[in-house]
Each structure stands twice: as C-alpha cells, then as structure tokens.
Amino acid sequence: MRSLLLVQGWITLLLSIAALGVEAFALVDCLRRRPDAFTAAGKRTKTFWLVVTGVAVLLGIVAIGSTRLLGVIAIIAAGVYLADVKPALEQVMGRGSGRSGPYGPW
C-alpha cells in the first residue's frame, strides 16, 4: 500500500509539472502576440489574457505536487487560451488558414 501511495505521489508531481509547462507556454505565447491582433480576432485585450495566463502560471506553481482545485483552474485557463484565443490570433495574423488539413493547407 505504501508503494502505491509513492507511485501516486510521483505521478501527481509529474502531471503538475507538465501542467505548469503548458501554462508557461500559454503565457509566453501571449507575450509574443501583437496587442491589436486580440481585438481584431474579437477576443479580449492582450492585457486581460496576460493577466489570465500569468495568474495560471502562479496557481500552477502553488499547485505543484498536489491535486488542488487551483491547479485545475490554472490548466483550464491556459487551455482556453491555447484552444480558443491562439487559433483566432493565428487566423488574424495570417498564419492560419481556414482550409487547412492535419499536415498543412490543401
């Protein structure tokens, strides 16, 4: 039983570190984008998303090694940015194509 708890602890630690990496990636991506692209894409301002992803990184740091609700909130915030905002920004900036397959445009 003790070894199972040890394995669970290691898995939780690895997953929380991976989540922190995703949150940091979202923050860095947000930092690299032009402010006008956010409004052109119909999303909130760059400042708003910097605050959201920055707080997600801070919450991710606090949640390392545990399954706290704060860690779940942090990964959801970063996921929303990466799944919704980032593709819209790429579309506006000309990097994305509406006619794109899994291996590039077609």
N, C-alpha and C positions, 0 to 999 in steps of 0.2 A: 504494500500500500504506500509505503514511504517513497519508493522509486517512482510510482505513478505520479505522485504529487511533484516530485522533482522534474519529471518529464513535462508535466503540465506547466510548471513554472518556466521552464526553458522555452516551450512553445509560445507561451504568453509574451515572454520577453522578446522573442524573435518577431512575432507578429506586431507588437507595439513599435519596435524599431523600424520595421518595414512601413508601417502606417506613418511614422514620423518622416520617413523618406518621401512618401507620396505628398505629405503636407508641405514639406520643404520645397519639393519640385513645383507644386502649385504656386507657392509664394514667389519663387524665382521666376517662373513663367509670367506671373502677374507683373513683376517688377520690369520685365523686359518689354512689355507692350506699351504702345503709344496711348496717351490718355484719350485722344479723340476717337480712337477705334472703339472704345467701350460704348460711347454714346451713339456712334454710327451703327453699331451692332444691335442697338436697342436694349442694352444691358445697363446696370447701374454704373456709377462712376468708377474710375480706377482707384480712387481713394477708398471707396467702400470695399472693393474687392481686396485691396491691400490690407485693410483692417481685418476683414473676414479671414483671409489666409494667414495673416500674421498671428491672429488670436488662435487659429487652428494649430499653428506650429507650437505656440506656447502651451496650449492644452495638451498637445501630443507629448511634449516634454514632461509635463506633470504626470501624464498617464503611463509613462514607460514602466513596464513590468506589472501592470495591473489591468483589470478589465473595468475600469471606472467608466461611468457614463460620459465623463468629459472626453475621454479618448474616442468614444463613439461619435460624439458631437463633432469633434475635430476632423475625423476622417470623412464624415458626411459633408461638412463644409468644403473640404478640399475636393471631394468627389463632385459636388455640384459645380464648382468652378471648372474642373477638368472636363466634365461631361457636357456642360451646357455653355459656359462662357467661352472657354478656349476655342471650341469649334466655330462659334459665331465670330470670334475675333479673327480667326484664320480665314474665314469666308470673306469678311470685310477687307482684310489686308491683302487679299488675292492669293493666298497660299492654298486655300481650299477650293474645291471645285464641286459644284452641285452634281456633276456627272462623274463621280469617282468610284472606282471599284476597290477591292481589297489590296490590289497591287499598283494602284495609281489610276490616272484618268483613262477613260475609254471613249 
